[in-house]
Amino acid sequence: MTSPFDPQISLALGTDLPPGPEVDEHGNAELPSCFQVSELATASLKAATREMAALTGARRATLDRCLASMWFDRTLRPVGWELPAAWDPIAGDYAAQDGWIRLHTNAPHHRDAALSVLGCAAERAQVTETVSRWEKSALEAAVVAAGGAAAAMHALDEWAAHPQGEAVAAEPLIDWRETGSRAAPVSMQGLRVLDLTRVLAGPVATRFLAGYGAEVLRIDPPWWNEPGVEPEVTLGKRRAGLDLTQSADRATFEDLLRQADVLVHGYRPGALERLGYGGRKLVPGQIEVSLCAYGWTGPWAGRRGFDSLVQMSCGIADEGMRRRQAARPVPLPVQALDHATGYLMAAAVLRALRRRQASGQIFSARLSLARTGALLVSGGIRDVTGAPIEVTEADRSTQVEATGWGAARRLRFPATLDGHPPRWDIPAGPLRVDAPCWRSTLTAG
């Protein structure tokens, strides 16, 4: 099957190398939306699967379209315990004087920033009443200036005419840059991937790589937590903590970076430079795949953002509201921009590894949630169709995962290579529980 997104993704990855085997798709599902969300789920996961098959020499690849849509949502089913809430109580959409605005307050410092601007208590009713006295763009600007995360809702045509919308539309889906050369053998087994990503796209990419043998080491600062998604995004990874404002931790980080084959990060433009790592001089031959929220050019290139905020900014939530004739914003049924960007990042890592194997050239890639949003919109808009997907017993893995919070069963992964699904040797668990070193170093010691 060919989706409207397949040709664009194939072109973005490049035509310089032979494609992997055709992916045998089966099953069907359609998440409820006026956008082709399930098609985006299938296309992005298929791209990563096909690249993995090409790199590893797999001769047959399969993809369950129904499970692909399911893996764009929560995949873990606890046994005797409950998953943490996905959202902070203050996070959400609020009616301003002239329209809607979304506040993203899952991180404590983002919540503090929003409340400092509003000057009210952390109570939903008070926030609602205070926001109603603001103009949406003025509040958005104030929260962002205070170090928070917020997005006023735009219509699709408004975003298309917005300076940032125009900038994003001019960017490639995957922005490739040749950054060096290095002859080195390529194998997924033991490939060292340094993961400096947060919610949600980057961790999805590195989770996929870990399932096929990569050694993924995730690094978080001491103050960061994301309890709502840790059961999803920590699967297969060792998780360490470092404070890059401390000289000893910086030395440890630089040592890890020198030994990494791939760096995956979600730092906004200029953020690495502010940390003192501009120009990536430590490892000139390393593959680097990075993402940001609002694109790499334009006036908002440095703006912090998340999937739900980008949906508000770029017109997706507004179009959902219009199509459903709803009284409030209607986002996508899943955080599809995050997940799709994550699988495209994984595909980019794999394509870069294949290029290094073929020619010794090192390519790095940049992606953004907003550009993936443009990809989704390009697939067309229709009346709302589809329905929520009911999980059956057959959709669950038979294996019990001993997570850091308790036993659980995870949904079966949608893809197989030569009949085998990915295998994650490390169960999901809390952040910062491992030593900041490569597992192969521990084994050697």
VEXDOKE-489193 format. One record per residue (C-alpha): x, y, z; residue number from 1. Coordinates in Angstrom, 2 decimals. Layout:
c1->X&c2->Y&c3->Z&nr->NUM;
...
END
This chain:
c1->0.00&c2->0.00&c3->0.00&nr->1;
c1->1.15&c2->3.51&c3->-0.76&nr->2;
c1->0.12&c2->6.42&c3->1.44&nr->3;
c1->0.16&c2->10.07&c3->0.37&nr->4;
c1->3.18&c2->10.50&c3->2.64&nr->5;
c1->5.40&c2->7.71&c3->1.27&nr->6;
c1->6.82&c2->9.62&c3->-1.73&nr->7;
c1->7.65&c2->12.70&c3->0.35&nr->8;
c1->9.37&c2->10.62&c3->3.03&nr->9;
c1->11.34&c2->8.61&c3->0.47&nr->10;
c1->12.49&c2->11.79&c3->-1.25&nr->11;
c1->13.45&c2->13.34&c3->2.09&nr->12;
c1->15.58&c2->10.34&c3->3.05&nr->13;
c1->17.33&c2->10.44&c3->-0.31&nr->14;
c1->17.57&c2->8.43&c3->-3.51&nr->15;
c1->21.32&c2->7.84&c3->-3.42&nr->16;
c1->21.15&c2->4.33&c3->-1.91&nr->17;
c1->19.12&c2->1.26&c3->-2.83&nr->18;
c1->15.91&c2->1.11&c3->-0.81&nr->19;
c1->15.28&c2->-1.68&c3->1.63&nr->20;
c1->12.80&c2->-4.45&c3->0.87&nr->21;
c1->9.19&c2->-3.54&c3->0.34&nr->22;
c1->7.30&c2->-3.69&c3->3.63&nr->23;
c1->4.42&c2->-6.16&c3->3.65&nr->24;
c1->1.55&c2->-4.25&c3->5.27&nr->25;
c1->-1.47&c2->-5.92&c3->6.79&nr->26;
c1->-4.35&c2->-4.96&c3->9.06&nr->27;
c1->-6.18&c2->-1.68&c3->9.03&nr->28;
c1->-7.25&c2->1.09&c3->11.38&nr->29;
c1->-8.21&c2->4.72&c3->11.14&nr->30;
c1->-7.89&c2->6.99&c3->14.12&nr->31;
c1->-10.71&c2->9.58&c3->14.32&nr->32;
c1->-9.59&c2->12.82&c3->12.68&nr->33;
c1->-10.06&c2->15.10&c3->9.71&nr->34;
c1->-6.37&c2->14.46&c3->8.97&nr->35;
c1->-4.81&c2->11.18&c3->7.83&nr->36;
c1->-3.25&c2->10.35&c3->11.17&nr->37;
c1->-3.17&c2->6.57&c3->10.78&nr->38;
c1->-1.59&c2->6.92&c3->7.34&nr->39;
c1->1.12&c2->9.12&c3->8.86&nr->40;
c1->1.71&c2->6.53&c3->11.59&nr->41;
c1->2.07&c2->3.76&c3->9.03&nr->42;
c1->4.27&c2->5.76&c3->6.64&nr->43;
c1->6.73&c2->7.01&c3->9.26&nr->44;
c1->7.10&c2->3.64&c3->10.98&nr->45;
c1->7.42&c2->1.95&c3->7.61&nr->46;
c1->10.28&c2->4.29&c3->6.67&nr->47;
c1->12.21&c2->3.41&c3->9.83&nr->48;
c1->11.50&c2->-0.30&c3->9.37&nr->49;
c1->12.64&c2->-0.29&c3->5.75&nr->50;
c1->15.86&c2->1.54&c3->6.60&nr->51;
c1->16.57&c2->-0.93&c3->9.38&nr->52;
c1->15.98&c2->-3.83&c3->7.01&nr->53;
c1->18.36&c2->-2.32&c3->4.46&nr->54;
c1->21.08&c2->-1.76&c3->7.06&nr->55;
c1->20.81&c2->-5.17&c3->8.71&nr->56;
c1->20.30&c2->-7.17&c3->5.52&nr->57;
c1->16.83&c2->-8.39&c3->6.43&nr->58;
c1->15.05&c2->-9.89&c3->3.44&nr->59;
c1->11.47&c2->-9.53&c3->4.61&nr->60;
c1->9.76&c2->-6.77&c3->6.57&nr->61;
c1->6.17&c2->-6.66&c3->7.78&nr->62;
c1->4.06&c2->-3.95&c3->9.36&nr->63;
c1->0.70&c2->-4.19&c3->11.13&nr->64;
c1->-1.16&c2->-0.97&c3->10.28&nr->65;
c1->-3.50&c2->-1.28&c3->13.26&nr->66;
c1->-0.65&c2->-1.72&c3->15.75&nr->67;
c1->1.21&c2->1.17&c3->14.10&nr->68;
c1->-1.62&c2->3.49&c3->15.10&nr->69;
c1->-1.70&c2->1.98&c3->18.60&nr->70;
c1->2.02&c2->2.65&c3->19.06&nr->71;
c1->1.32&c2->6.34&c3->18.52&nr->72;
c1->-0.36&c2->6.22&c3->21.94&nr->73;
c1->0.45&c2->4.54&c3->25.24&nr->74;
c1->1.71&c2->1.00&c3->24.77&nr->75;
c1->2.14&c2->-0.20&c3->28.35&nr->76;
c1->-0.58&c2->-1.98&c3->30.30&nr->77;
c1->0.33&c2->-2.18&c3->34.03&nr->78;
c1->-0.36&c2->-5.26&c3->36.12&nr->79;
c1->-1.47&c2->-4.17&c3->39.60&nr->80;
c1->-0.42&c2->-0.51&c3->39.37&nr->81;
c1->-1.49&c2->2.61&c3->37.49&nr->82;
c1->0.26&c2->4.77&c3->34.95&nr->83;
c1->0.90&c2->8.35&c3->36.04&nr->84;
c1->-1.30&c2->11.08&c3->34.60&nr->85;
c1->-0.24&c2->12.27&c3->31.17&nr->86;
c1->-0.89&c2->15.95&c3->31.94&nr->87;
c1->-0.32&c2->18.41&c3->34.75&nr->88;
c1->-3.69&c2->19.67&c3->36.18&nr->89;
c1->-3.07&c2->23.19&c3->34.83&nr->90;
c1->-2.07&c2->22.14&c3->31.32&nr->91;
c1->-4.69&c2->22.59&c3->28.64&nr->92;
c1->-6.69&c2->24.93&c3->26.44&nr->93;
c1->-8.12&c2->28.19&c3->27.75&nr->94;
c1->-10.45&c2->30.78&c3->26.22&nr->95;
c1->-8.83&c2->34.20&c3->25.98&nr->96;
c1->-10.56&c2->37.44&c3->24.96&nr->97;
c1->-10.09&c2->36.80&c3->21.26&nr->98;
c1->-9.66&c2->33.05&c3->20.92&nr->99;
c1->-7.95&c2->30.03&c3->22.39&nr->100;
c1->-4.53&c2->29.49&c3->23.91&nr->101;
c1->-2.85&c2->26.36&c3->25.24&nr->102;
c1->-0.60&c2->26.33&c3->28.29&nr->103;
c1->1.93&c2->23.50&c3->28.56&nr->104;
c1->2.77&c2->23.09&c3->32.25&nr->105;
c1->3.96&c2->19.49&c3->32.62&nr->106;
c1->7.44&c2->20.69&c3->33.59&nr->107;
c1->7.43&c2->22.54&c3->36.94&nr->108;
c1->9.49&c2->25.46&c3->35.60&nr->109;
c1->7.05&c2->25.88&c3->32.70&nr->110;
c1->4.12&c2->25.88&c3->35.13&nr->111;
c1->5.87&c2->28.43&c3->37.33&nr->112;
c1->6.52&c2->30.67&c3->34.33&nr->113;
c1->2.88&c2->30.62&c3->33.24&nr->114;
c1->1.60&c2->31.29&c3->36.76&nr->115;
c1->4.09&c2->34.12&c3->37.26&nr->116;
c1->2.67&c2->35.86&c3->34.19&nr->117;
c1->-0.92&c2->35.23&c3->35.18&nr->118;
c1->-0.34&c2->36.19&c3->38.81&nr->119;
c1->-2.78&c2->33.63&c3->40.15&nr->120;
c1->-2.78&c2->30.42&c3->42.15&nr->121;
c1->-2.26&c2->27.00&c3->40.58&nr->122;
c1->-5.99&c2->26.32&c3->40.47&nr->123;
c1->-7.80&c2->25.58&c3->37.23&nr->124;
c1->-10.71&c2->27.91&c3->37.93&nr->125;
c1->-8.43&c2->30.85&c3->38.73&nr->126;
c1->-6.29&c2->30.25&c3->35.66&nr->127;
c1->-9.42&c2->30.07&c3->33.49&nr->128;
c1->-10.75&c2->33.35&c3->34.83&nr->129;
c1->-7.40&c2->35.13&c3->34.53&nr->130;
c1->-6.70&c2->33.93&c3->30.98&nr->131;
c1->-10.12&c2->35.22&c3->29.88&nr->132;
c1->-8.92&c2->38.78&c3->30.47&nr->133;
c1->-5.91&c2->38.43&c3->28.13&nr->134;
c1->-5.58&c2->38.63&c3->24.38&nr->135;
c1->-4.24&c2->35.27&c3->23.24&nr->136;
c1->-1.16&c2->36.55&c3->21.38&nr->137;
c1->-0.19&c2->38.88&c3->24.21&nr->138;
c1->-0.42&c2->36.06&c3->26.75&nr->139;
c1->1.52&c2->33.69&c3->24.47&nr->140;
c1->4.31&c2->36.24&c3->24.12&nr->141;
c1->4.41&c2->36.94&c3->27.85&nr->142;
c1->4.57&c2->33.28&c3->28.85&nr->143;
c1->7.27&c2->32.51&c3->26.27&nr->144;
c1->9.29&c2->35.54&c3->27.41&nr->145;
c1->9.07&c2->34.27&c3->30.99&nr->146;
c1->10.58&c2->30.94&c3->29.98&nr->147;
c1->7.29&c2->29.06&c3->29.70&nr->148;
c1->5.55&c2->27.22&c3->26.90&nr->149;
c1->2.28&c2->28.38&c3->25.36&nr->150;
c1->0.62&c2->28.61&c3->21.95&nr->151;
c1->-2.23&c2->30.76&c3->20.67&nr->152;
c1->-4.51&c2->28.93&c3->18.24&nr->153;
c1->-4.26&c2->29.85&c3->14.56&nr->154;
c1->-6.27&c2->28.70&c3->11.57&nr->155;
c1->-4.47&c2->26.85&c3->8.77&nr->156;
c1->-4.53&c2->29.89&c3->6.48&nr->157;
c1->-3.32&c2->32.15&c3->9.27&nr->158;
c1->-0.35&c2->29.88&c3->9.88&nr->159;
c1->0.42&c2->29.67&c3->6.17&nr->160;
c1->0.71&c2->33.48&c3->6.10&nr->161;
c1->2.59&c2->33.70&c3->9.41&nr->162;
c1->6.34&c2->34.39&c3->9.09&nr->163;
c1->7.12&c2->31.16&c3->10.95&nr->164;
c1->4.63&c2->29.18&c3->8.90&nr->165;
c1->6.25&c2->30.48&c3->5.73&nr->166;
c1->9.72&c2->29.60&c3->7.04&nr->167;
c1->8.68&c2->26.06&c3->7.94&nr->168;
c1->7.02&c2->25.51&c3->4.56&nr->169;
c1->10.33&c2->26.36&c3->2.87&nr->170;
c1->12.34&c2->23.85&c3->4.95&nr->171;
c1->12.95&c2->20.26&c3->3.84&nr->172;
c1->11.29&c2->17.49&c3->5.81&nr->173;
c1->14.78&c2->16.21&c3->6.67&nr->174;
c1->17.55&c2->18.79&c3->6.45&nr->175;
c1->20.73&c2->16.89&c3->5.55&nr->176;
c1->24.24&c2->18.27&c3->5.98&nr->177;
c1->27.51&c2->16.59&c3->5.15&nr->178;
c1->29.68&c2->17.06&c3->8.23&nr->179;
c1->32.79&c2->14.95&c3->7.66&nr->180;
c1->34.12&c2->11.56&c3->6.66&nr->181;
c1->35.03&c2->8.47&c3->8.55&nr->182;
c1->35.54&c2->4.91&c3->7.42&nr->183;
c1->34.09&c2->2.63&c3->10.06&nr->184;
c1->32.24&c2->-0.69&c3->10.17&nr->185;
c1->28.52&c2->-0.43&c3->10.77&nr->186;
c1->26.56&c2->-2.75&c3->13.02&nr->187;
c1->23.48&c2->-2.14&c3->15.13&nr->188;
c1->24.85&c2->-4.43&c3->17.82&nr->189;
c1->26.66&c2->-2.18&c3->20.27&nr->190;
c1->26.18&c2->1.00&c3->18.23&nr->191;
c1->26.63&c2->3.76&c3->20.80&nr->192;
c1->23.81&c2->6.30&c3->20.74&nr->193;
c1->23.99&c2->9.24&c3->23.14&nr->194;
c1->20.40&c2->10.38&c3->23.78&nr->195;
c1->19.90&c2->13.97&c3->24.91&nr->196;
c1->16.20&c2->14.15&c3->24.07&nr->197;
c1->13.06&c2->14.77&c3->26.10&nr->198;
c1->9.34&c2->14.37&c3->25.47&nr->199;
c1->8.55&c2->12.72&c3->23.01&nr->200;
c1->9.88&c2->12.53&c3->19.46&nr->201;
c1->13.57&c2->12.00&c3->20.20&nr->202;
c1->12.96&c2->9.27&c3->22.79&nr->203;
c1->10.72&c2->7.46&c3->20.29&nr->204;
c1->13.62&c2->7.47&c3->17.81&nr->205;
c1->16.15&c2->6.09&c3->20.27&nr->206;
c1->13.66&c2->3.52&c3->21.59&nr->207;
c1->13.37&c2->2.14&c3->18.06&nr->208;
c1->17.16&c2->1.97&c3->17.67&nr->209;
c1->17.53&c2->0.25&c3->21.05&nr->210;
c1->15.11&c2->-2.45&c3->19.97&nr->211;
c1->17.51&c2->-3.52&c3->17.24&nr->212;
c1->20.69&c2->-3.67&c3->19.28&nr->213;
c1->21.92&c2->-0.11&c3->19.71&nr->214;
c1->23.39&c2->0.77&c3->23.09&nr->215;
c1->21.39&c2->3.86&c3->24.02&nr->216;
c1->22.52&c2->5.99&c3->26.94&nr->217;
c1->20.06&c2->8.70&c3->27.93&nr->218;
c1->21.36&c2->11.72&c3->29.86&nr->219;
c1->19.07&c2->14.00&c3->31.89&nr->220;
c1->19.81&c2->16.99&c3->34.12&nr->221;
c1->19.09&c2->16.52&c3->37.84&nr->222;
c1->15.98&c2->18.70&c3->37.76&nr->223;
c1->14.16&c2->17.09&c3->34.80&nr->224;
c1->11.29&c2->14.63&c3->35.16&nr->225;
c1->8.58&c2->13.50&c3->32.75&nr->226;
c1->6.60&c2->10.90&c3->34.74&nr->227;
c1->3.70&c2->10.82&c3->32.29&nr->228;
c1->5.84&c2->9.40&c3->29.50&nr->229;
c1->8.77&c2->7.66&c3->31.22&nr->230;
c1->7.07&c2->4.23&c3->31.00&nr->231;
c1->6.99&c2->4.71&c3->27.22&nr->232;
c1->10.26&c2->6.37&c3->26.32&nr->233;
c1->12.81&c2->4.70&c3->28.61&nr->234;
c1->12.36&c2->1.21&c3->27.17&nr->235;
c1->15.66&c2->-0.34&c3->26.12&nr->236;
c1->17.86&c2->2.45&c3->27.49&nr->237;
c1->20.29&c2->3.00&c3->30.30&nr->238;
c1->19.47&c2->6.28&c3->32.04&nr->239;
c1->22.04&c2->8.51&c3->33.71&nr->240;
c1->22.05&c2->12.03&c3->35.11&nr->241;
c1->24.56&c2->14.84&c3->34.56&nr->242;
c1->24.56&c2->18.54&c3->35.37&nr->243;
c1->26.35&c2->20.31&c3->32.53&nr->244;
c1->26.86&c2->23.41&c3->34.66&nr->245;
c1->29.30&c2->21.40&c3->36.81&nr->246;
c1->32.87&c2->20.92&c3->35.59&nr->247;
c1->33.16&c2->17.27&c3->36.69&nr->248;
c1->29.91&c2->16.33&c3->34.96&nr->249;
c1->30.97&c2->18.23&c3->31.84&nr->250;
c1->34.17&c2->16.19&c3->31.71&nr->251;
c1->32.16&c2->12.97&c3->32.01&nr->252;
c1->29.77&c2->14.13&c3->29.30&nr->253;
c1->32.60&c2->15.02&c3->26.94&nr->254;
c1->34.13&c2->11.58&c3->27.44&nr->255;
c1->30.79&c2->9.92&c3->26.64&nr->256;
c1->30.38&c2->12.14&c3->23.60&nr->257;
c1->33.82&c2->11.23&c3->22.23&nr->258;
c1->32.93&c2->7.54&c3->22.38&nr->259;
c1->29.46&c2->7.84&c3->20.85&nr->260;
c1->28.76&c2->6.83&c3->17.26&nr->261;
c1->25.54&c2->8.82&c3->17.09&nr->262;
c1->24.28&c2->11.86&c3->18.96&nr->263;
c1->20.52&c2->12.39&c3->19.08&nr->264;
c1->19.35&c2->15.60&c3->20.72&nr->265;
c1->16.45&c2->17.99&c3->20.94&nr->266;
c1->18.27&c2->21.21&c3->21.71&nr->267;
c1->16.82&c2->24.31&c3->20.07&nr->268;
c1->19.01&c2->26.33&c3->17.69&nr->269;
c1->21.82&c2->27.92&c3->19.69&nr->270;
c1->21.26&c2->25.86&c3->22.85&nr->271;
c1->24.35&c2->23.67&c3->22.45&nr->272;
c1->26.40&c2->26.80&c3->21.82&nr->273;
c1->25.17&c2->28.27&c3->25.10&nr->274;
c1->26.33&c2->25.12&c3->26.86&nr->275;
c1->29.76&c2->25.56&c3->25.34&nr->276;
c1->29.49&c2->22.83&c3->22.70&nr->277;
c1->29.02&c2->24.94&c3->19.60&nr->278;
c1->30.45&c2->23.64&c3->16.37&nr->279;
c1->30.61&c2->20.07&c3->17.71&nr->280;
c1->34.41&c2->20.15&c3->17.75&nr->281;
c1->34.74&c2->17.17&c3->20.07&nr->282;
c1->33.70&c2->14.53&c3->17.54&nr->283;
c1->33.90&c2->15.88&c3->13.99&nr->284;
c1->33.06&c2->12.52&c3->12.40&nr->285;
c1->30.00&c2->11.75&c3->14.49&nr->286;
c1->26.46&c2->11.37&c3->13.12&nr->287;
c1->24.15&c2->13.94&c3->14.67&nr->288;
c1->20.36&c2->13.85&c3->14.33&nr->289;
c1->18.44&c2->16.62&c3->16.04&nr->290;
c1->14.98&c2->18.09&c3->16.28&nr->291;
c1->13.24&c2->21.22&c3->17.43&nr->292;
c1->9.60&c2->22.24&c3->17.69&nr->293;
c1->9.03&c2->25.17&c3->15.36&nr->294;
c1->11.65&c2->24.71&c3->12.66&nr->295;
c1->15.26&c2->25.76&c3->12.18&nr->296;
c1->14.68&c2->29.06&c3->10.42&nr->297;
c1->12.30&c2->31.97&c3->10.90&nr->298;
c1->11.50&c2->34.19&c3->13.91&nr->299;
c1->10.39&c2->31.27&c3->16.12&nr->300;
c1->13.34&c2->28.99&c3->15.41&nr->301;
c1->14.52&c2->29.22&c3->19.02&nr->302;
c1->11.08&c2->28.85&c3->20.59&nr->303;
c1->10.47&c2->25.97&c3->22.97&nr->304;
c1->7.48&c2->23.86&c3->22.07&nr->305;
c1->5.75&c2->20.52&c3->22.22&nr->306;
c1->3.43&c2->18.54&c3->19.94&nr->307;
c1->0.25&c2->19.90&c3->21.50&nr->308;
c1->1.49&c2->23.48&c3->21.15&nr->309;
c1->2.54&c2->23.05&c3->17.53&nr->310;
c1->-0.91&c2->21.64&c3->16.74&nr->311;
c1->-2.42&c2->24.86&c3->18.12&nr->312;
c1->0.00&c2->27.13&c3->16.28&nr->313;
c1->-0.12&c2->25.53&c3->12.84&nr->314;
c1->-3.90&c2->25.23&c3->12.51&nr->315;
c1->-4.45&c2->21.53&c3->13.20&nr->316;
c1->-6.45&c2->22.04&c3->16.42&nr->317;
c1->-8.50&c2->24.84&c3->14.83&nr->318;
c1->-9.34&c2->22.72&c3->11.78&nr->319;
c1->-10.39&c2->19.84&c3->14.03&nr->320;
c1->-12.69&c2->22.20&c3->15.91&nr->321;
c1->-14.24&c2->23.48&c3->12.69&nr->322;
c1->-14.75&c2->20.03&c3->11.18&nr->323;
c1->-16.37&c2->18.70&c3->14.34&nr->324;
c1->-18.31&c2->21.94&c3->14.86&nr->325;
c1->-16.98&c2->21.85&c3->18.41&nr->326;
c1->-16.93&c2->24.63&c3->20.99&nr->327;
c1->-13.23&c2->24.26&c3->21.79&nr->328;
c1->-9.99&c2->23.15&c3->20.06&nr->329;
c1->-9.92&c2->19.57&c3->18.78&nr->330;
c1->-6.36&c2->18.20&c3->18.61&nr->331;
c1->-5.27&c2->15.01&c3->16.91&nr->332;
c1->-6.35&c2->11.83&c3->18.73&nr->333;
c1->-2.69&c2->11.09&c3->19.50&nr->334;
c1->0.50&c2->13.14&c3->19.60&nr->335;
c1->1.17&c2->12.19&c3->16.01&nr->336;
c1->3.70&c2->14.92&c3->15.26&nr->337;
c1->5.94&c2->13.64&c3->18.05&nr->338;
c1->5.72&c2->9.98&c3->17.13&nr->339;
c1->6.02&c2->10.47&c3->13.38&nr->340;
c1->9.02&c2->12.79&c3->13.80&nr->341;
c1->10.57&c2->10.20&c3->16.10&nr->342;
c1->10.38&c2->7.42&c3->13.53&nr->343;
c1->11.63&c2->9.76&c3->10.81&nr->344;
c1->14.59&c2->10.60&c3->13.07&nr->345;
c1->15.31&c2->6.90&c3->13.50&nr->346;
c1->15.13&c2->6.45&c3->9.72&nr->347;
c1->17.55&c2->9.38&c3->9.32&nr->348;
c1->20.05&c2->7.80&c3->11.72&nr->349;
c1->19.89&c2->4.54&c3->9.79&nr->350;
c1->20.23&c2->6.25&c3->6.41&nr->351;
c1->23.26&c2->8.16&c3->7.72&nr->352;
c1->24.82&c2->4.89&c3->8.88&nr->353;
c1->24.22&c2->3.35&c3->5.46&nr->354;
c1->25.84&c2->6.34&c3->3.77&nr->355;
c1->28.86&c2->6.07&c3->6.04&nr->356;
c1->29.09&c2->2.38&c3->5.20&nr->357;
c1->28.83&c2->3.01&c3->1.46&nr->358;
c1->31.12&c2->6.01&c3->1.05&nr->359;
c1->32.65&c2->7.02&c3->4.38&nr->360;
c1->30.75&c2->10.31&c3->4.22&nr->361;
c1->29.20&c2->11.56&c3->7.44&nr->362;
c1->25.78&c2->13.15&c3->7.16&nr->363;
c1->23.78&c2->14.72&c3->9.94&nr->364;
c1->20.09&c2->15.61&c3->9.86&nr->365;
c1->17.67&c2->18.09&c3->11.40&nr->366;
c1->13.90&c2->17.68&c3->11.72&nr->367;
c1->11.09&c2->19.60&c3->13.41&nr->368;
c1->7.60&c2->18.96&c3->14.71&nr->369;
c1->6.24&c2->21.88&c3->12.71&nr->370;
c1->7.62&c2->20.49&c3->9.44&nr->371;
c1->6.09&c2->17.10&c3->10.21&nr->372;
c1->2.84&c2->18.98&c3->10.83&nr->373;
c1->3.13&c2->20.44&c3->7.33&nr->374;
c1->3.60&c2->16.90&c3->6.00&nr->375;
c1->0.40&c2->15.80&c3->7.73&nr->376;
c1->-1.58&c2->18.76&c3->6.38&nr->377;
c1->-0.27&c2->18.06&c3->2.86&nr->378;
c1->-2.05&c2->14.71&c3->2.95&nr->379;
c1->-5.38&c2->16.49&c3->2.69&nr->380;
c1->-8.28&c2->17.40&c3->4.93&nr->381;
c1->-11.68&c2->15.74&c3->4.97&nr->382;
c1->-14.71&c2->15.31&c3->7.16&nr->383;
c1->-13.93&c2->13.54&c3->10.41&nr->384;
c1->-13.77&c2->9.78&c3->9.90&nr->385;
c1->-12.41&c2->6.85&c3->11.89&nr->386;
c1->-12.96&c2->5.57&c3->15.39&nr->387;
c1->-10.96&c2->4.82&c3->18.55&nr->388;
c1->-9.08&c2->1.53&c3->18.35&nr->389;
c1->-10.07&c2->-1.12&c3->20.85&nr->390;
c1->-7.11&c2->-3.08&c3->22.21&nr->391;
c1->-7.67&c2->-6.82&c3->22.22&nr->392;
c1->-5.83&c2->-9.57&c3->24.07&nr->393;
c1->-4.17&c2->-10.54&c3->20.78&nr->394;
c1->-2.62&c2->-7.06&c3->20.58&nr->395;
c1->-0.69&c2->-7.55&c3->23.83&nr->396;
c1->2.67&c2->-9.22&c3->24.10&nr->397;
c1->2.71&c2->-12.50&c3->25.98&nr->398;
c1->5.85&c2->-11.40&c3->27.83&nr->399;
c1->5.72&c2->-9.58&c3->31.17&nr->400;
c1->7.97&c2->-6.52&c3->31.38&nr->401;
c1->9.52&c2->-5.93&c3->34.81&nr->402;
c1->9.43&c2->-2.14&c3->34.70&nr->403;
c1->10.83&c2->0.10&c3->37.42&nr->404;
c1->7.29&c2->0.60&c3->38.70&nr->405;
c1->5.99&c2->-2.96&c3->38.54&nr->406;
c1->5.04&c2->-5.72&c3->36.14&nr->407;
c1->3.35&c2->-4.77&c3->32.88&nr->408;
c1->2.53&c2->-6.03&c3->29.42&nr->409;
c1->3.29&c2->-3.97&c3->26.36&nr->410;
c1->1.46&c2->-3.96&c3->23.06&nr->411;
c1->3.10&c2->-6.03&c3->20.36&nr->412;
c1->5.38&c2->-3.93&c3->18.17&nr->413;
c1->3.95&c2->-3.32&c3->14.70&nr->414;
c1->7.04&c2->-4.31&c3->12.67&nr->415;
c1->9.01&c2->-7.50&c3->12.15&nr->416;
c1->12.21&c2->-8.21&c3->10.23&nr->417;
c1->12.53&c2->-11.74&c3->8.87&nr->418;
c1->9.70&c2->-12.70&c3->11.20&nr->419;
c1->11.25&c2->-11.24&c3->14.37&nr->420;
c1->10.08&c2->-8.17&c3->16.32&nr->421;
c1->12.57&c2->-5.83&c3->17.99&nr->422;
c1->13.94&c2->-6.92&c3->21.35&nr->423;
c1->14.50&c2->-4.57&c3->24.26&nr->424;
c1->16.79&c2->-6.06&c3->26.90&nr->425;
c1->16.27&c2->-3.22&c3->29.38&nr->426;
c1->12.75&c2->-2.66&c3->30.76&nr->427;
c1->11.31&c2->0.83&c3->31.17&nr->428;
c1->12.15&c2->2.60&c3->34.40&nr->429;
c1->12.74&c2->5.94&c3->36.14&nr->430;
c1->15.35&c2->8.44&c3->35.02&nr->431;
c1->18.91&c2->8.77&c3->36.40&nr->432;
c1->19.28&c2->5.27&c3->37.85&nr->433;
c1->22.44&c2->4.23&c3->35.96&nr->434;
c1->26.07&c2->5.27&c3->36.02&nr->435;
c1->27.05&c2->7.74&c3->33.27&nr->436;
c1->29.14&c2->5.30&c3->31.26&nr->437;
c1->28.70&c2->2.98&c3->28.32&nr->438;
c1->27.46&c2->-0.51&c3->29.16&nr->439;
c1->30.26&c2->-2.04&c3->27.09&nr->440;
c1->32.72&c2->-0.21&c3->29.37&nr->441;
c1->31.10&c2->-1.81&c3->32.40&nr->442;
c1->31.28&c2->-5.23&c3->30.76&nr->443;
c1->34.94&c2->-4.76&c3->29.91&nr->444;
c1->35.68&c2->-3.76&c3->33.48&nr->445;
END
